[in-house]
């Protein structure tokens, strides 16, 4: 029987045969969570995913942890941080700025007509006020 006693966590008692079970690594991750918290698991998995040749079983384990159809009691969940712009929003806003600047160059003037602003708003499925805000920010930055 193998005995592993992580500091501050409950000992994990297993036989050598049990160590071959695919859920054994999940039990160890659960210990890591209890001892050092979720950031430690994220660092641990990220480090091993960056070196797949050294840790060939890690991608499969991560896939099992992320599988939403799994009925496992221990799994990873994707959580969005609060505050700040999401990556999608940042890219969409940057693209709107490029469109506004394109229209401004094409028309040869800083101020766009209501029709131009409406076309851009329709293209991005946003309000005209949002496009006006983008124009104001462009004018403020120049």
Order of alpha helices (4+ residues) and beta strands (2+ residues): beta-beta-alpha-alpha-alpha-alpha-alpha-alpha
